Amino acid sequence: MGAELKKILYVEDEPDIRDIAKLVLEKVGGYEVLAVEGGHEALDKIFEFNPDMVLLDAMMPEMDGPTTFKEIRKIPVYKKTPIAFLTAKLMESDIASFLELGAIGVIAKPFDPMTLSNQVSDLWSEAKVSN
């Protein structure tokens, strides 16, 4: 894992949420963000983009977040890439299952656009400390 978070792959099927998150992560956080609409597209573009971190929606058609997470982890170069969920699935059992998968954390949707970049930065810092 690099020392600095620069590139985020964001996987979200809802266009409005995807656009807002991309905008605030780029403008407020200063990150380079590739926002894609599903797990298959994420897997198609991950090598080309080479993200430092991945943000996943949990509930998506075709390939959900946990399945996308597992598929990313099968790629040797991305076995340790920090992955967090940005989701409305916030029951304790949901959060526990995301963390058991190996997610570095969960950010609640709906999110506050003004604090999203800080939340991502905090998760990145915590992941770096624990590695």
A tleap script that builds the chain and sets N, CA, C and O, in Angstrom:
source leaprc.protein.ff14SB
mol = sequence {
  NMET GLY ALA GLU LEU LYS LYS ILE LEU TYR
  VAL GLU ASP GLU PRO ASP ILE ARG ASP ILE
  ALA LYS LEU VAL LEU GLU LYS VAL GLY GLY
  TYR GLU VAL LEU ALA VAL GLU GLY GLY HIE
  GLU ALA LEU ASP LYS ILE PHE GLU PHE ASN
  PRO ASP MET VAL LEU LEU ASP ALA MET MET
  PRO GLU MET ASP GLY PRO THR THR PHE LYS
  GLU ILE ARG LYS ILE PRO VAL TYR LYS LYS
  THR PRO ILE ALA PHE LEU THR ALA LYS LEU
  MET GLU SER ASP ILE ALA SER PHE LEU GLU
  LEU GLY ALA ILE GLY VAL ILE ALA LYS PRO
  PHE ASP PRO MET THR LEU SER ASN GLN VAL
  SER ASP LEU TRP SER GLU ALA LYS VAL SER
  CASN
}
set mol.1.N position { 0.846 -1.186 0.000 }
set mol.1.CA position { 0.000 0.000 0.000 }
set mol.1.C position { 0.883 1.238 0.000 }
set mol.1.O position { 1.823 1.338 0.789 }
set mol.2.N position { 0.584 2.171 -0.877 }
set mol.2.CA position { 1.351 3.406 -0.940 }
set mol.2.C position { 1.166 4.243 0.312 }
set mol.2.O position { 0.242 4.020 1.095 }
set mol.3.N position { 2.049 5.202 0.488 }
set mol.3.CA position { 1.995 6.032 1.684 }
set mol.3.C position { 0.860 7.046 1.631 }
set mol.3.O position { 0.377 7.507 2.665 }
set mol.4.N position { 0.439 7.387 0.422 }
set mol.4.CA position { -0.556 8.441 0.277 }
set mol.4.C position { -1.730 7.938 -0.564 }
set mol.4.O position { -1.542 7.219 -1.545 }
set mol.5.N position { -2.917 8.319 -0.173 }
set mol.5.CA position { -4.115 7.957 -0.926 }
set mol.5.C position { -4.301 8.974 -2.045 }
set mol.5.O position { -4.488 10.165 -1.796 }
set mol.6.N position { -4.247 8.483 -3.286 }
set mol.6.CA position { -4.421 9.373 -4.432 }
set mol.6.C position { -5.565 8.940 -5.324 }
set mol.6.O position { -6.329 9.776 -5.808 }
set mol.7.N position { -5.692 7.621 -5.551 }
set mol.7.CA position { -6.655 7.123 -6.528 }
set mol.7.C position { -7.677 6.197 -5.877 }
set mol.7.O position { -7.323 5.240 -5.188 }
set mol.8.N position { -8.956 6.507 -6.112 }
set mol.8.CA position { -10.053 5.727 -5.537 }
set mol.8.C position { -10.928 5.185 -6.663 }
set mol.8.O position { -11.361 5.925 -7.546 }
set mol.9.N position { -11.179 3.879 -6.613 }
set mol.9.CA position { -12.161 3.259 -7.490 }
set mol.9.C position { -13.463 3.197 -6.708 }
set mol.9.O position { -13.523 2.577 -5.646 }
set mol.10.N position { -14.511 3.840 -7.231 }
set mol.10.CA position { -15.798 3.895 -6.541 }
set mol.10.C position { -16.827 3.135 -7.361 }
set mol.10.O position { -17.059 3.450 -8.528 }
set mol.11.N position { -17.445 2.128 -6.741 }
set mol.11.CA position { -18.402 1.267 -7.418 }
set mol.11.C position { -19.792 1.511 -6.826 }
set mol.11.O position { -20.044 1.202 -5.662 }
set mol.12.N position { -20.692 2.070 -7.642 }
set mol.12.CA position { -22.014 2.497 -7.172 }
set mol.12.C position { -22.982 2.449 -8.351 }
set mol.12.O position { -22.701 3.020 -9.404 }
set mol.13.N position { -24.120 1.771 -8.184 }
set mol.13.CA position { -25.070 1.629 -9.285 }
set mol.13.C position { -26.025 2.809 -9.445 }
set mol.13.O position { -26.635 2.957 -10.504 }
set mol.14.N position { -26.170 3.647 -8.428 }
set mol.14.CA position { -27.077 4.797 -8.509 }
set mol.14.C position { -26.330 6.001 -9.090 }
set mol.14.O position { -25.411 6.516 -8.452 }
set mol.15.N position { -26.710 6.463 -10.298 }
set mol.15.CA position { -25.956 7.537 -10.959 }
set mol.15.C position { -25.839 8.820 -10.136 }
set mol.15.O position { -24.770 9.430 -10.112 }
set mol.16.N position { -26.914 9.245 -9.459 }
set mol.16.CA position { -26.852 10.498 -8.698 }
set mol.16.C position { -25.860 10.400 -7.547 }
set mol.16.O position { -25.061 11.310 -7.326 }
set mol.17.N position { -25.916 9.301 -6.822 }
set mol.17.CA position { -25.002 9.107 -5.694 }
set mol.17.C position { -23.570 9.009 -6.212 }
set mol.17.O position { -22.655 9.604 -5.642 }
set mol.18.N position { -23.381 8.257 -7.291 }
set mol.18.CA position { -22.051 8.079 -7.887 }
set mol.18.C position { -21.462 9.434 -8.289 }
set mol.18.O position { -20.295 9.715 -8.016 }
set mol.19.N position { -22.276 10.270 -8.938 }
set mol.19.CA position { -21.799 11.581 -9.402 }
set mol.19.C position { -21.449 12.503 -8.240 }
set mol.19.O position { -20.422 13.181 -8.271 }
set mol.20.N position { -22.302 12.529 -7.211 }
set mol.20.CA position { -22.047 13.405 -6.055 }
set mol.20.C position { -20.781 12.952 -5.328 }
set mol.20.O position { -19.930 13.779 -4.997 }
set mol.21.N position { -20.649 11.656 -5.078 }
set mol.21.CA position { -19.468 11.162 -4.368 }
set mol.21.C position { -18.193 11.452 -5.153 }
set mol.21.O position { -17.195 11.896 -4.586 }
set mol.22.N position { -18.229 11.200 -6.456 }
set mol.22.CA position { -17.053 11.461 -7.298 }
set mol.22.C position { -16.678 12.939 -7.224 }
set mol.22.O position { -15.510 13.285 -7.049 }
set mol.23.N position { -17.682 13.805 -7.358 }
set mol.23.CA position { -17.447 15.247 -7.330 }
set mol.23.C position { -16.808 15.692 -6.015 }
set mol.23.O position { -15.808 16.409 -6.024 }
set mol.24.N position { -17.381 15.269 -4.882 }
set mol.24.CA position { -16.834 15.744 -3.604 }
set mol.24.C position { -15.482 15.108 -3.294 }
set mol.24.O position { -14.617 15.762 -2.712 }
set mol.25.N position { -15.285 13.851 -3.669 }
set mol.25.CA position { -13.984 13.232 -3.415 }
set mol.25.C position { -12.891 13.909 -4.242 }
set mol.25.O position { -11.752 14.031 -3.793 }
set mol.26.N position { -13.242 14.345 -5.447 }
set mol.26.CA position { -12.264 15.044 -6.284 }
set mol.26.C position { -12.059 16.490 -5.846 }
set mol.26.O position { -10.924 16.940 -5.690 }
set mol.27.N position { -13.165 17.219 -5.646 }
set mol.27.CA position { -13.067 18.659 -5.354 }
set mol.27.C position { -12.683 18.949 -3.906 }
set mol.27.O position { -11.868 19.832 -3.641 }
set mol.28.N position { -13.271 18.204 -2.969 }
set mol.28.CA position { -12.981 18.448 -1.552 }
set mol.28.C position { -11.753 17.644 -1.111 }
set mol.28.O position { -10.880 18.163 -0.417 }
set mol.29.N position { -11.695 16.374 -1.521 }
set mol.29.CA position { -10.607 15.506 -1.077 }
set mol.29.C position { -9.356 15.583 -1.919 }
set mol.29.O position { -8.271 15.230 -1.455 }
set mol.30.N position { -9.492 16.044 -3.163 }
set mol.30.CA position { -8.329 16.125 -4.042 }
set mol.30.C position { -7.900 14.777 -4.610 }
set mol.30.O position { -6.772 14.636 -5.080 }
set mol.31.N position { -8.788 13.787 -4.571 }
set mol.31.CA position { -8.459 12.461 -5.062 }
set mol.31.C position { -8.784 12.339 -6.547 }
set mol.31.O position { -9.627 13.068 -7.070 }
set mol.32.N position { -8.113 11.418 -7.213 }
set mol.32.CA position { -8.489 11.031 -8.565 }
set mol.32.C position { -9.464 9.869 -8.399 }
set mol.32.O position { -9.123 8.861 -7.780 }
set mol.33.N position { -10.673 9.998 -8.945 }
set mol.33.CA position { -11.721 9.003 -8.729 }
set mol.33.C position { -12.204 8.438 -10.061 }
set mol.33.O position { -12.555 9.177 -10.981 }
set mol.34.N position { -12.212 7.122 -10.137 }
set mol.34.CA position { -12.871 6.449 -11.248 }
set mol.34.C position { -14.149 5.862 -10.676 }
set mol.34.O position { -14.103 4.960 -9.839 }
set mol.35.N position { -15.300 6.374 -11.129 }
set mol.35.CA position { -16.594 5.906 -10.636 }
set mol.35.C position { -17.222 5.006 -11.694 }
set mol.35.O position { -17.419 5.415 -12.838 }
set mol.36.N position { -17.530 3.782 -11.297 }
set mol.36.CA position { -18.128 2.813 -12.211 }
set mol.36.C position { -19.451 2.323 -11.628 }
set mol.36.O position { -19.701 2.460 -10.431 }
set mol.37.N position { -20.304 1.745 -12.498 }
set mol.37.CA position { -21.652 1.434 -12.047 }
set mol.37.C position { -21.858 0.022 -11.551 }
set mol.37.O position { -22.970 -0.309 -11.139 }
set mol.38.N position { -20.854 -0.825 -11.567 }
set mol.38.CA position { -21.068 -2.174 -11.074 }
set mol.38.C position { -19.778 -2.963 -10.950 }
set mol.38.O position { -18.705 -2.526 -11.366 }
set mol.39.N position { -19.923 -4.149 -10.357 }
set mol.39.CA position { -18.772 -4.995 -10.093 }
set mol.39.C position { -18.042 -5.452 -11.336 }
set mol.39.O position { -16.812 -5.496 -11.356 }
set mol.40.N position { -18.790 -5.794 -12.379 }
set mol.40.CA position { -18.140 -6.254 -13.610 }
set mol.40.C position { -17.282 -5.145 -14.210 }
set mol.40.O position { -16.156 -5.394 -14.642 }
set mol.41.N position { -17.807 -3.933 -14.239 }
set mol.41.CA position { -17.053 -2.801 -14.774 }
set mol.41.C position { -15.834 -2.514 -13.895 }
set mol.41.O position { -14.763 -2.189 -14.406 }
set mol.42.N position { -15.994 -2.633 -12.581 }
set mol.42.CA position { -14.865 -2.418 -11.668 }
set mol.42.C position { -13.737 -3.401 -11.983 }
set mol.42.O position { -12.571 -3.013 -12.054 }
set mol.43.N position { -14.088 -4.667 -12.170 }
set mol.43.CA position { -13.074 -5.678 -12.464 }
set mol.43.C position { -12.444 -5.448 -13.833 }
set mol.43.O position { -11.265 -5.743 -14.027 }
set mol.44.N position { -13.218 -4.923 -14.787 }
set mol.44.CA position { -12.678 -4.611 -16.111 }
set mol.44.C position { -11.675 -3.466 -16.070 }
set mol.44.O position { -10.707 -3.452 -16.830 }
set mol.45.N position { -11.908 -2.508 -15.182 }
set mol.45.CA position { -11.102 -1.273 -15.193 }
set mol.45.C position { -10.043 -1.196 -14.097 }
set mol.45.O position { -9.234 -0.269 -14.097 }
set mol.46.N position { -10.030 -2.140 -13.171 }
set mol.46.CA position { -9.154 -2.011 -12.008 }
set mol.46.C position { -7.670 -1.992 -12.387 }
set mol.46.O position { -6.899 -1.232 -11.802 }
set mol.47.N position { -7.261 -2.812 -13.352 }
set mol.47.CA position { -5.846 -2.838 -13.732 }
set mol.47.C position { -5.415 -1.549 -14.396 }
set mol.47.O position { -4.342 -1.011 -14.120 }
set mol.48.N position { -6.269 -1.066 -15.275 }
set mol.48.CA position { -5.990 0.160 -16.014 }
set mol.48.C position { -5.883 1.357 -15.060 }
set mol.48.O position { -5.021 2.219 -15.235 }
set mol.49.N position { -6.761 1.405 -14.054 }
set mol.49.CA position { -6.799 2.550 -13.135 }
set mol.49.C position { -5.822 2.397 -11.973 }
set mol.49.O position { -5.254 3.382 -11.501 }
set mol.50.N position { -5.628 1.169 -11.517 }
set mol.50.CA position { -4.713 0.852 -10.415 }
set mol.50.C position { -4.966 1.705 -9.159 }
set mol.50.O position { -4.118 2.509 -8.773 }
set mol.51.N position { -6.137 1.524 -8.525 }
set mol.51.CA position { -6.494 2.361 -7.371 }
set mol.51.C position { -5.683 2.049 -6.117 }
set mol.51.O position { -5.179 0.941 -5.931 }
set mol.52.N position { -5.576 3.075 -5.257 }
set mol.52.CA position { -4.964 2.891 -3.936 }
set mol.52.C position { -6.007 2.328 -2.965 }
set mol.52.O position { -5.667 1.668 -1.983 }
set mol.53.N position { -7.283 2.602 -3.260 }
set mol.53.CA position { -8.381 2.220 -2.381 }
set mol.53.C position { -9.632 1.995 -3.229 }
set mol.53.O position { -9.788 2.591 -4.295 }
set mol.54.N position { -10.530 1.120 -2.737 }
set mol.54.CA position { -11.792 0.865 -3.425 }
set mol.54.C position { -12.943 1.156 -2.458 }
set mol.54.O position { -12.917 0.736 -1.302 }
set mol.55.N position { -13.947 1.880 -2.948 }
set mol.55.CA position { -15.192 2.109 -2.202 }
set mol.55.C position { -16.289 1.345 -2.930 }
set mol.55.O position { -16.467 1.503 -4.138 }
set mol.56.N position { -17.029 0.511 -2.187 }
set mol.56.CA position { -18.045 -0.338 -2.785 }
set mol.56.C position { -19.421 -0.087 -2.188 }
set mol.56.O position { -19.575 0.020 -0.972 }
set mol.57.N position { -20.410 0.003 -3.057 }
set mol.57.CA position { -21.797 -0.069 -2.611 }
set mol.57.C position { -22.064 -1.542 -2.307 }
set mol.57.O position { -21.494 -2.414 -2.963 }
set mol.58.N position { -22.910 -1.832 -1.336 }
set mol.58.CA position { -23.195 -3.231 -0.998 }
set mol.58.C position { -24.267 -3.826 -1.901 }
set mol.58.O position { -24.145 -4.964 -2.354 }
set mol.59.N position { -25.318 -3.053 -2.159 }
set mol.59.CA position { -26.456 -3.578 -2.910 }
set mol.59.C position { -26.432 -3.058 -4.341 }
set mol.59.O position { -26.739 -1.895 -4.603 }
set mol.60.N position { -26.060 -3.944 -5.259 }
set mol.60.CA position { -26.035 -3.600 -6.681 }
set mol.60.C position { -26.585 -4.789 -7.460 }
set mol.60.O position { -26.449 -5.936 -7.034 }
set mol.61.N position { -27.212 -4.509 -8.612 }
set mol.61.CA position { -27.700 -5.624 -9.435 }
set mol.61.C position { -26.527 -6.398 -10.036 }
set mol.61.O position { -25.405 -5.894 -10.084 }
set mol.62.N position { -26.780 -7.582 -10.478 }
set mol.62.CA position { -25.810 -8.481 -11.113 }
set mol.62.C position { -24.741 -8.948 -10.136 }
set mol.62.O position { -24.746 -10.112 -9.736 }
set mol.63.N position { -23.829 -8.073 -9.745 }
set mol.63.CA position { -22.763 -8.449 -8.813 }
set mol.63.C position { -22.795 -7.481 -7.634 }
set mol.63.O position { -22.479 -6.302 -7.792 }
set mol.64.N position { -23.174 -7.971 -6.455 }
set mol.64.CA position { -23.273 -7.077 -5.295 }
set mol.64.C position { -21.884 -6.745 -4.744 }
set mol.64.O position { -20.871 -7.275 -5.200 }
set mol.65.N position { -21.868 -5.860 -3.758 }
set mol.65.CA position { -20.605 -5.406 -3.185 }
set mol.65.C position { -19.754 -6.517 -2.590 }
set mol.65.O position { -18.566 -6.605 -2.899 }
set mol.66.N position { -20.336 -7.379 -1.733 }
set mol.66.CA position { -19.524 -8.460 -1.162 }
set mol.66.C position { -18.928 -9.392 -2.232 }
set mol.66.O position { -17.794 -9.850 -2.089 }
set mol.67.N position { -19.683 -9.671 -3.290 }
set mol.67.CA position { -19.159 -10.517 -4.367 }
set mol.67.C position { -18.034 -9.794 -5.101 }
set mol.67.O position { -17.008 -10.395 -5.419 }
set mol.68.N position { -18.228 -8.505 -5.368 }
set mol.68.CA position { -17.181 -7.711 -6.015 }
set mol.68.C position { -15.925 -7.697 -5.148 }
set mol.68.O position { -14.811 -7.832 -5.654 }
set mol.69.N position { -16.113 -7.532 -3.844 }
set mol.69.CA position { -14.994 -7.543 -2.886 }
set mol.69.C position { -14.193 -8.834 -3.041 }
set mol.69.O position { -12.969 -8.804 -3.173 }
set mol.70.N position { -14.899 -9.968 -3.024 }
set mol.70.CA position { -14.226 -11.276 -3.116 }
set mol.70.C position { -13.494 -11.432 -4.443 }
set mol.70.O position { -12.400 -11.993 -4.489 }
set mol.71.N position { -14.096 -10.939 -5.518 }
set mol.71.CA position { -13.450 -11.044 -6.842 }
set mol.71.C position { -12.187 -10.186 -6.907 }
set mol.71.O position { -11.188 -10.605 -7.491 }
set mol.72.N position { -12.221 -8.993 -6.315 }
set mol.72.CA position { -11.033 -8.133 -6.284 }
set mol.72.C position { -9.928 -8.819 -5.485 }
set mol.72.O position { -8.762 -8.786 -5.877 }
set mol.73.N position { -10.296 -9.439 -4.366 }
set mol.73.CA position { -9.311 -10.113 -3.510 }
set mol.73.C position { -8.649 -11.319 -4.194 }
set mol.73.O position { -7.565 -11.739 -3.790 }
set mol.74.N position { -9.293 -11.874 -5.223 }
set mol.74.CA position { -8.709 -12.999 -5.961 }
set mol.74.C position { -7.557 -12.554 -6.858 }
set mol.74.O position { -6.769 -13.382 -7.314 }
set mol.75.N position { -7.458 -11.247 -7.113 }
set mol.75.CA position { -6.397 -10.702 -7.972 }
set mol.75.C position { -5.179 -10.457 -7.083 }
set mol.75.O position { -5.223 -9.610 -6.191 }
set mol.76.N position { -4.090 -11.195 -7.322 }
set mol.76.CA position { -2.943 -11.124 -6.400 }
set mol.76.C position { -2.470 -9.714 -6.059 }
set mol.76.O position { -2.185 -9.436 -4.894 }
set mol.77.N position { -2.380 -8.833 -7.021 }
set mol.77.CA position { -1.859 -7.488 -6.764 }
set mol.77.C position { -2.827 -6.638 -5.917 }
set mol.77.O position { -2.426 -5.615 -5.362 }
set mol.78.N position { -4.094 -7.061 -5.819 }
set mol.78.CA position { -5.083 -6.303 -5.038 }
set mol.78.C position { -5.518 -7.021 -3.760 }
set mol.78.O position { -6.534 -6.664 -3.164 }
set mol.79.N position { -4.755 -8.029 -3.339 }
set mol.79.CA position { -5.092 -8.779 -2.119 }
set mol.79.C position { -5.114 -7.904 -0.873 }
set mol.79.O position { -5.873 -8.172 0.058 }
set mol.80.N position { -4.291 -6.865 -0.849 }
set mol.80.CA position { -4.188 -6.022 0.345 }
set mol.80.C position { -4.684 -4.591 0.122 }
set mol.80.O position { -4.581 -3.754 1.018 }
set mol.81.N position { -5.215 -4.313 -1.051 }
set mol.81.CA position { -5.728 -2.968 -1.318 }
set mol.81.C position { -6.887 -2.674 -0.358 }
set mol.81.O position { -7.812 -3.478 -0.251 }
set mol.82.N position { -6.848 -1.540 0.334 }
set mol.82.CA position { -7.941 -1.206 1.254 }
set mol.82.C position { -9.273 -1.059 0.514 }
set mol.82.O position { -9.372 -0.357 -0.492 }
set mol.83.N position { -10.284 -1.735 1.038 }
set mol.83.CA position { -11.628 -1.668 0.472 }
set mol.83.C position { -12.600 -1.322 1.597 }
set mol.83.O position { -12.591 -1.945 2.659 }
set mol.84.N position { -13.435 -0.319 1.346 }
set mol.84.CA position { -14.463 0.079 2.317 }
set mol.84.C position { -15.823 0.034 1.632 }
set mol.84.O position { -15.921 0.169 0.412 }
set mol.85.N position { -16.859 -0.154 2.424 }
set mol.85.CA position { -18.216 -0.131 1.900 }
set mol.85.C position { -18.841 1.226 2.173 }
set mol.85.O position { -18.704 1.779 3.265 }
set mol.86.N position { -19.524 1.754 1.172 }
set mol.86.CA position { -20.296 2.988 1.281 }
set mol.86.C position { -21.725 2.545 1.017 }
set mol.86.O position { -22.119 2.365 -0.136 }
set mol.87.N position { -22.514 2.366 2.091 }
set mol.87.CA position { -23.769 1.644 1.955 }
set mol.87.C position { -24.839 2.098 2.932 }
set mol.87.O position { -24.559 2.696 3.971 }
set mol.88.N position { -26.074 1.793 2.561 }
set mol.88.CA position { -27.213 2.026 3.455 }
set mol.88.C position { -27.495 0.792 4.309 }
set mol.88.O position { -28.353 0.838 5.190 }
set mol.89.N position { -26.780 -0.318 4.060 }
set mol.89.CA position { -26.960 -1.540 4.864 }
set mol.89.C position { -26.149 -1.384 6.151 }
set mol.89.O position { -24.953 -1.675 6.191 }
set mol.90.N position { -26.820 -0.922 7.189 }
set mol.90.CA position { -26.102 -0.521 8.400 }
set mol.90.C position { -26.505 -1.295 9.651 }
set mol.90.O position { -26.183 -0.879 10.763 }
set mol.91.N position { -27.199 -2.404 9.485 }
set mol.91.CA position { -27.491 -3.222 10.655 }
set mol.91.C position { -26.166 -3.793 11.170 }
set mol.91.O position { -25.234 -4.013 10.396 }
set mol.92.N position { -26.096 -4.028 12.466 }
set mol.92.CA position { -24.857 -4.551 13.040 }
set mol.92.C position { -24.381 -5.805 12.326 }
set mol.92.O position { -23.183 -5.981 12.107 }
set mol.93.N position { -25.325 -6.688 11.960 }
set mol.93.CA position { -24.944 -7.934 11.290 }
set mol.93.C position { -24.348 -7.654 9.912 }
set mol.93.O position { -23.422 -8.345 9.488 }
set mol.94.N position { -24.875 -6.639 9.205 }
set mol.94.CA position { -24.321 -6.268 7.899 }
set mol.94.C position { -22.906 -5.740 8.055 }
set mol.94.O position { -21.991 -6.166 7.350 }
set mol.95.N position { -22.735 -4.812 8.980 }
set mol.95.CA position { -21.411 -4.221 9.204 }
set mol.95.C position { -20.421 -5.301 9.610 }
set mol.95.O position { -19.291 -5.321 9.122 }
set mol.96.N position { -20.833 -6.197 10.499 }
set mol.96.CA position { -19.952 -7.285 10.937 }
set mol.96.C position { -19.542 -8.155 9.750 }
set mol.96.O position { -18.382 -8.557 9.650 }
set mol.97.N position { -20.477 -8.448 8.855 }
set mol.97.CA position { -20.132 -9.295 7.715 }
set mol.97.C position { -19.170 -8.586 6.760 }
set mol.97.O position { -18.304 -9.234 6.172 }
set mol.98.N position { -19.306 -7.264 6.596 }
set mol.98.CA position { -18.371 -6.511 5.753 }
set mol.98.C position { -16.970 -6.533 6.364 }
set mol.98.O position { -15.978 -6.708 5.655 }
set mol.99.N position { -16.897 -6.354 7.677 }
set mol.99.CA position { -15.599 -6.351 8.344 }
set mol.99.C position { -14.972 -7.746 8.329 }
set mol.99.O position { -13.756 -7.882 8.198 }
set mol.100.N position { -15.805 -8.783 8.463 }
set mol.100.CA position { -15.296 -10.155 8.391 }
set mol.100.C position { -14.695 -10.458 7.022 }
set mol.100.O position { -13.732 -11.218 6.915 }
set mol.101.N position { -15.265 -9.863 5.981 }
set mol.101.CA position { -14.707 -10.029 4.634 }
set mol.101.C position { -13.296 -9.451 4.558 }
set mol.101.O position { -12.462 -9.906 3.775 }
set mol.102.N position { -13.047 -8.434 5.393 }
set mol.102.CA position { -11.754 -7.760 5.364 }
set mol.102.C position { -11.853 -6.291 5.003 }
set mol.102.O position { -10.834 -5.645 4.759 }
set mol.103.N position { -13.071 -5.750 4.963 }
set mol.103.CA position { -13.233 -4.322 4.684 }
set mol.103.C position { -12.574 -3.501 5.788 }
set mol.103.O position { -12.555 -3.903 6.951 }
set mol.104.N position { -12.038 -2.349 5.407 }
set mol.104.CA position { -11.390 -1.487 6.401 }
set mol.104.C position { -12.396 -0.638 7.151 }
set mol.104.O position { -12.057 -0.004 8.150 }
set mol.105.N position { -13.650 -0.623 6.667 }
set mol.105.CA position { -14.677 0.147 7.361 }
set mol.105.C position { -15.924 0.293 6.524 }
set mol.105.O position { -16.002 -0.191 5.395 }
set mol.106.N position { -16.907 0.978 7.106 }
set mol.106.CA position { -18.192 1.193 6.459 }
set mol.106.C position { -18.562 2.668 6.629 }
set mol.106.O position { -18.511 3.211 7.732 }
set mol.107.N position { -18.931 3.296 5.529 }
set mol.107.CA position { -19.412 4.675 5.542 }
set mol.107.C position { -20.903 4.624 5.230 }
set mol.107.O position { -21.321 3.979 4.269 }
set mol.108.N position { -21.697 5.302 6.040 }
set mol.108.CA position { -23.146 5.261 5.908 }
set mol.108.C position { -23.643 6.106 4.737 }
set mol.108.O position { -23.157 7.207 4.482 }
set mol.109.N position { -24.634 5.545 4.032 }
set mol.109.CA position { -25.392 6.315 3.047 }
set mol.109.C position { -26.771 6.545 3.641 }
set mol.109.O position { -27.297 5.629 4.272 }
set mol.110.N position { -27.383 7.694 3.482 }
set mol.110.CA position { -26.805 8.813 2.743 }
set mol.110.C position { -25.642 9.431 3.515 }
set mol.110.O position { -25.670 9.517 4.742 }
set mol.111.N position { -24.634 9.854 2.785 }
set mol.111.CA position { -23.454 10.460 3.393 }
set mol.111.C position { -23.558 11.978 3.312 }
set mol.111.O position { -24.311 12.523 2.505 }
set mol.112.N position { -22.798 12.639 4.154 }
set mol.112.CA position { -22.714 14.100 4.120 }
set mol.112.C position { -21.608 14.453 3.126 }
set mol.112.O position { -20.446 14.130 3.372 }
set mol.113.N position { -21.940 15.111 2.005 }
set mol.113.CA position { -20.912 15.422 1.012 }
set mol.113.C position { -19.718 16.198 1.588 }
set mol.113.O position { -18.590 16.053 1.116 }
set mol.114.N position { -19.972 17.007 2.594 }
set mol.114.CA position { -18.873 17.821 3.125 }
set mol.114.C position { -17.928 17.029 4.025 }
set mol.114.O position { -16.804 17.469 4.268 }
set mol.115.N position { -18.358 15.870 4.524 }
set mol.115.CA position { -17.468 15.087 5.391 }
set mol.115.C position { -16.995 13.787 4.749 }
set mol.115.O position { -16.174 13.083 5.337 }
set mol.116.N position { -17.496 13.447 3.548 }
set mol.116.CA position { -17.133 12.176 2.921 }
set mol.116.C position { -15.624 12.023 2.744 }
set mol.116.O position { -15.073 10.967 3.054 }
set mol.117.N position { -14.956 13.052 2.254 }
set mol.117.CA position { -13.511 12.959 2.032 }
set mol.117.C position { -12.760 12.701 3.340 }
set mol.117.O position { -11.798 11.934 3.368 }
set mol.118.N position { -13.207 13.348 4.422 }
set mol.118.CA position { -12.579 13.124 5.723 }
set mol.118.C position { -12.799 11.693 6.206 }
set mol.118.O position { -11.895 11.072 6.767 }
set mol.119.N position { -14.006 11.175 5.984 }
set mol.119.CA position { -14.293 9.797 6.392 }
set mol.119.C position { -13.395 8.819 5.627 }
set mol.119.O position { -12.859 7.878 6.212 }
set mol.120.N position { -13.235 9.041 4.338 }
set mol.120.CA position { -12.373 8.186 3.521 }
set mol.120.C position { -10.928 8.303 3.994 }
set mol.120.O position { -10.235 7.294 4.124 }
set mol.121.N position { -10.475 9.511 4.249 }
set mol.121.CA position { -9.112 9.744 4.718 }
set mol.121.C position { -8.864 9.060 6.068 }
set mol.121.O position { -7.804 8.476 6.291 }
set mol.122.N position { -9.851 9.137 6.960 }
set mol.122.CA position { -9.722 8.488 8.276 }
set mol.122.C position { -9.603 6.972 8.124 }
set mol.122.O position { -8.772 6.352 8.788 }
set mol.123.N position { -10.421 6.366 7.259 }
set mol.123.CA position { -10.339 4.917 7.039 }
set mol.123.C position { -8.977 4.539 6.458 }
set mol.123.O position { -8.387 3.530 6.846 }
set mol.124.N position { -8.488 5.347 5.535 }
set mol.124.CA position { -7.170 5.107 4.928 }
set mol.124.C position { -6.080 5.134 6.007 }
set mol.124.O position { -5.212 4.261 6.050 }
set mol.125.N position { -6.141 6.138 6.865 }
set mol.125.CA position { -5.133 6.260 7.932 }
set mol.125.C position { -5.187 5.073 8.876 }
set mol.125.O position { -4.148 4.537 9.261 }
set mol.126.N position { -6.392 4.656 9.254 }
set mol.126.CA position { -6.545 3.506 10.138 }
set mol.126.C position { -6.014 2.226 9.478 }
set mol.126.O position { -5.389 1.395 10.136 }
set mol.127.N position { -6.268 2.079 8.176 }
set mol.127.CA position { -5.798 0.890 7.455 }
set mol.127.C position { -4.282 0.869 7.385 }
set mol.127.O position { -3.671 -0.192 7.505 }
set mol.128.N position { -3.665 2.035 7.190 }
set mol.128.CA position { -2.209 2.106 7.139 }
set mol.128.C position { -1.588 1.730 8.473 }
set mol.128.O position { -0.577 1.030 8.521 }
set mol.129.N position { -2.195 2.195 9.549 }
set mol.129.CA position { -1.677 1.902 10.898 }
set mol.129.C position { -1.753 0.406 11.185 }
set mol.129.O position { -0.846 -0.155 11.799 }
set mol.130.N position { -2.833 -0.243 10.744 }
set mol.130.CA position { -3.018 -1.649 11.063 }
set mol.130.C position { -2.206 -2.590 10.158 }
set mol.130.O position { -2.094 -3.780 10.451 }
set mol.131.N position { -1.646 -2.069 9.071 }
set mol.131.CA position { -0.836 -2.925 8.182 }
set mol.131.C position { 0.597 -2.995 8.613 }
set mol.131.O position { 1.402 -3.672 7.972 }
savepdb mol mol.pdb
quit
